[in-house]
Amino acid sequence: VQLVESGGGLVQPGGSLRLSCAVSGLSVSRATMAWFRQAPGKEREFVARIAWTTGDTFFADSVKGRFTISRDDAKNTVPLQMNSLKPEDTAVYYCNTFPPDTRSWGQGTQVTVSS
């Protein structure tokens, strides 16, 4: 499985970003997919997931109501729409299956929220 994250960047507080995860070696319509993030000096943490069976989504309390996870079966990608960004959202963002396959972590994409 190969996971390639993109779409990160520098954004002001209150702004938005849309991340994408390109997946190969696995069909996103047949696996629960998730986003995780790791801030400097902190452990990697769960952000959001989307169930492969029902499409149900689940979010960490810290992002609930601001982030949306979806999947594009045709493109085999997993987008993460992030709105109302806060400085505490600054981190490297990764996608993976849920539970994560520790052999498949990609390089991640840096998101920096700062004025």
N, C-alpha and C positions, 0 to 999 in steps of 0.2 A: 504494500500500500504506500502510495506517495501522496503527500499533502503539501500544497503550496499556497501559502497565505499572501494576500496582497491588499492594497487599498489604504494602508496606514499613512500617517503624516502628522503634521503640526496643525492644530486647530485651536481656536479661542474658546474659552468657556462658554457654554450655551450652544456651541456649534454642532455640526453633524458630520459623520463619516460613514461610509459603507464599505465594509470589509468583504472580501471574497475568499473562499477556500476552493481551490481546484483539486479534485480528487481523482486519482487513477488507481486501478487495481482493486476497486471496490465500488459497488453501486450505492449511491447515497439513498436510493429508494429502498434499499434492503438492509440498512444499518442505522441505528440511532447515532446521530452526529451531534457534536457539541463544540462550543468555543470555550477556551480557557485563557487566562492571562497571568502574567507574572510581572509584578512591579519590582523596581530595584530593591534588593535586600529582603524581598518577601518570597514566600512559597508560591508556586503556581496554584491558581485557584479556578474553580469552575465559574463560568459566566452564564451559559445558556445551552439548552439541548433541544433537539427535535426528534420525536419518536418516529421510527420508520414504519410502524404498523398503523398509527392513527394520525400522524402529523401533529400530535399534541406537543406543545412547547412548555418549557419550564425554565425559570430564570432565578439567578441569585437575587436575594433581596436588594442588594446594592444597585442593581441595574433594572429591576422590575419597573415597568411603565415607561422606560426610556429606550430600551434595546428591543429589537425584534430579530428573531432567527427564522430563516426559511430555507427551502432547498429548491434547486432547479434540476429536476430529474433529467431533462433533455441535455443540459450542459454538464451535469454531474458536479454541481458546485453547491456550496453552502454559504449564502450571504449572511452577514450580520449588519443590520442597520442600527446605528448608534446615534441617538438624538440627545439633546440637552446635556452634552458632555461636560464633565466636571474635571478639575485637576486630578482628583483621586482616581480617575479612569486611566491615567497615564500608565502604560505598561506595554510589554510585548504580548501580542495576541496570537494564540495558536488555535488551530482546529484539530480535531481528532474524533475517533469514535467515542461512544460512551457505553461502558467504561473505556478509558483511553488505552490504546495499544502503545505501550511504552517504546516499542521498536519503531514507531511511525511518526514521532514528533518531527515537524518541519522546522524551518528557520524562524517562522513567526513573522509578524509585521508590527513595526513600532508605531504606537499611537501616543502622541504627546499633546496634552491639553494645557495650554498656557497662554497668558496674555502678553 
